Amino acid sequence: MAEYQTIRTAGTIRGAAIDEGLRAHMNKVYGIMSIGMLITAAAAWAISGLAISDVPTAAQIGADRYLTDLGVAIYASPLKWLIMFAPLIVVFAFSATINRMSVATATTVFYAFAALMGLSLSSIFLIYTGMSIIQVFLTTAVAFAGLSLYGYTTKRDISGWGAFLMMGVIGLIVASIVNIFLGSGVVQLAIAVIGVLIFAGLTAYDTQKIKTDYIAHAAQGDAEWLGKSAIMGALNLYLDFINMFMFMLQIFGNRE
């Protein structure tokens, strides 16, 4: 009986340690993600401020709105294609090489990627009003928080969503590239609606995966793996948020 009580107590202690470690791990994931979001927002706002001016130039984009030389370079020259697709290339390269990086290097690369994403997203200030950008951002934040909370707390195994959702992401990328040349507003709206649903599902899925991966590896005490896992988790949730925000902006944003 005493031996049983000892085993039970030890199991309780291990469970409490895993719970405490999981909370710390999730806090780290959300912390890294939040810093990345702040970097992206700051970069997008700062770059748009340098690229758009009320001082008349040859490149007028609206009433009392003009592109500076920087704006012409990044929004109206062939460089815009590189800026558009560079974040996608960096994501694939980062995911493929993170295991060969130190935790410090991987964190630095993630923050650099967040700044690059800010450059890519700065064009939204040309298209949408500042108030609608803020409103859609706050709406996305509330939706993201609810979906992530569901993924963390649900007892249902939603790991089966992964393959289906990733196929949906690939389809969205292909459809978006094709529609760059088609220029169809109806197709773009359909892509945006489907995109919101896909990245809503991925938010819950990725949150649960971060949790289950931690529980599966916590007993091993691999600090290096846990550090990189937190960065990859932050990257996945960051991408879920950004994509959901962009698709919602296309649906609900008020255009300049």
LORO-798941 format. One line per 8 residues: number of its first residue (from 1); for each residue x, y negated, z negated of C-alpha. Coordinates in steps of 0.2 Angstrom, whole numbers, plus 5000, padded with zeros to 4 digits. Last residue first. Layout:
<rs>
NUM	X/Y/Z | ...
</rs>
This chain:
<rs>
256	4954/4729/5249 | 4946/4746/5247 | 4936/4751/5232 | 4941/4768/5226 | 4928/4782/5223 | 4932/4796/5235 | 4950/4792/5241 | 4954/4787/5223
248	4947/4804/5217 | 4959/4812/5229 | 4974/4802/5223 | 4970/4805/5204 | 4967/4824/5207 | 4984/4824/5216 | 4993/4814/5202 | 4986/4824/5188
240	4989/4841/5195 | 5007/4836/5200 | 5010/4830/5182 | 5003/4846/5176 | 5015/4856/5186 | 5030/4845/5182 | 5027/4846/5164 | 5026/4865/5164
232	5042/4865/5174 | 5050/4854/5161 | 5043/4864/5146 | 5049/4880/5154 | 5066/4873/5157 | 5068/4869/5138 | 5060/4886/5134 | 5073/4895/5145
224	5087/4886/5137 | 5081/4889/5119 | 5079/4908/5122 | 5071/4913/5105 | 5066/4930/5111 | 5050/4930/5101 | 5044/4915/5110 | 5045/4923/5127
216	5027/4930/5129 | 5019/4916/5118 | 5027/4903/5129 | 5022/4910/5145 | 5004/4912/5138 | 5003/4893/5134 | 5011/4887/5150 | 4999/4898/5159
208	4984/4892/5150 | 4989/4874/5155 | 4993/4878/5173 | 4975/4887/5175 | 4966/4872/5167 | 4974/4859/5178 | 4974/4871/5193 | 4955/4871/5192
200	4954/4852/5192 | 4967/4852/5206 | 4956/4863/5217 | 4940/4854/5214 | 4948/4837/5217 | 4956/4843/5233 | 4939/4850/5239 | 4931/4833/5238
192	4947/4824/5245 | 4948/4836/5260 | 4929/4833/5264 | 4932/4815/5263 | 4947/4816/5275 | 4937/4826/5287 | 4923/4814/5287 | 4935/4799/5290
184	4944/4807/5304 | 4961/4801/5309 | 4965/4815/5320 | 4984/4813/5319 | 4985/4811/5300 | 4971/4824/5299 | 4983/4838/5304 | 4994/4834/5290
176	4980/4833/5278 | 4973/4850/5284 | 4990/4858/5282 | 4992/4852/5265 | 4975/4856/5259 | 4976/4873/5266 | 4992/4876/5256 | 4983/4869/5240
168	4969/4881/5243 | 4980/4896/5245 | 4988/4890/5228 | 4970/4890/5220 | 4966/4908/5226 | 4983/4915/5220 | 4981/4906/5203 | 4963/4909/5198
160	4967/4927/5192 | 4976/4919/5177 | 4959/4913/5171 | 4959/4925/5156 | 4944/4919/5145 | 4948/4915/5127 | 4947/4896/5131 | 4957/4884/5120
152	4972/4879/5131 | 4964/4879/5148 | 4948/4870/5141 | 4960/4857/5133 | 4968/4854/5150 | 4951/4852/5159 | 4945/4839/5146 | 4962/4829/5146
144	4962/4829/5165 | 4944/4823/5166 | 4948/4809/5154 | 4964/4804/5163 | 4955/4805/5180 | 4942/4793/5174 | 4956/4781/5167 | 4965/4782/5184
136	4949/4779/5194 | 4946/4763/5184 | 4963/4757/5185 | 4964/4759/5204 | 4947/4752/5206 | 4953/4736/5196 | 4969/4734/5207 | 4959/4735/5223
128	4963/4748/5235 | 4973/4749/5252 | 4989/4739/5250 | 4990/4744/5231 | 4989/4762/5236 | 5005/4760/5246 | 5015/4761/5230 | 5012/4780/5229
120	5027/4785/5239 | 5039/4773/5229 | 5031/4780/5213 | 5034/4797/5218 | 5052/4793/5220 | 5052/4787/5202 | 5044/4803/5196 | 5057/4813/5206
112	5070/4804/5197 | 5062/4808/5180 | 5061/4826/5185 | 5079/4826/5191 | 5084/4819/5174 | 5075/4832/5165 | 5083/4846/5175 | 5100/4839/5172
104	5097/4839/5153 | 5090/4856/5153 | 5105/4863/5163 | 5103/4867/5181 | 5105/4884/5190 | 5087/4890/5185 | 5080/4873/5191 | 5086/4877/5209
96	5070/4883/5218 | 5058/4873/5209 | 5069/4857/5212 | 5070/4861/5231 | 5051/4863/5233 | 5047/4848/5223 | 5060/4837/5232 | 5053/4842/5249
88	5036/4837/5243 | 5042/4820/5236 | 5051/4816/5252 | 5036/4818/5263 | 5028/4801/5262 | 5045/4791/5260 | 5052/4800/5275 | 5036/4796/5285
80	5037/4778/5279 | 5055/4776/5286 | 5047/4776/5304 | 5043/4758/5300 | 5027/4749/5294 | 5025/4754/5275 | 5043/4756/5269 | 5052/4743/5280
72	5038/4731/5283 | 5036/4730/5264 | 5054/4727/5261 | 5054/4713/5274 | 5039/4706/5264 | 5021/4711/5269 | 5008/4698/5268 | 4992/4695/5258
64	4983/4678/5259 | 4967/4686/5267 | 4973/4703/5273 | 4988/4713/5280 | 4998/4699/5288 | 5015/4704/5294 | 5023/4689/5302 | 5026/4681/5285
56	5015/4669/5274 | 5019/4669/5255 | 5005/4679/5246 | 5017/4694/5244 | 5017/4712/5245 | 5033/4723/5246 | 5041/4717/5230 | 5025/4718/5219
48	5022/4735/5228 | 5039/4741/5222 | 5036/4735/5204 | 5018/4743/5203 | 5023/4760/5211 | 5039/4761/5200 | 5030/4757/5184 | 5016/4769/5187
40	5028/4783/5192 | 5040/4780/5177 | 5024/4780/5166 | 5018/4796/5173 | 5035/4804/5171 | 5035/4799/5153 | 5018/4806/5150 | 5024/4823/5158
32	5039/4824/5147 | 5028/4821/5132 | 5014/4833/5138 | 5027/4847/5139 | 5035/4842/5123 | 5019/4842/5114 | 5015/4859/5121 | 5031/4866/5115
24	5029/4859/5098 | 5011/4866/5097 | 5018/4883/5103 | 5032/4883/5090 | 5019/4880/5076 | 5008/4894/5083 | 5023/4906/5085 | 5029/4902/5067
16	5011/4905/5060 | 5010/4922/5070 | 5027/4927/5063 | 5022/4923/5045 | 5006/4933/5047 | 5015/4948/5054 | 5027/4947/5040 | 5012/4946/5027
8	5004/4961/5036 | 5020/4971/5035 | 5023/4968/5017 | 5005/4972/5013 | 5006/4988/5022 | 5023/4992/5012 | 5014/4988/4996 | 5000/5000/5000
</rs>
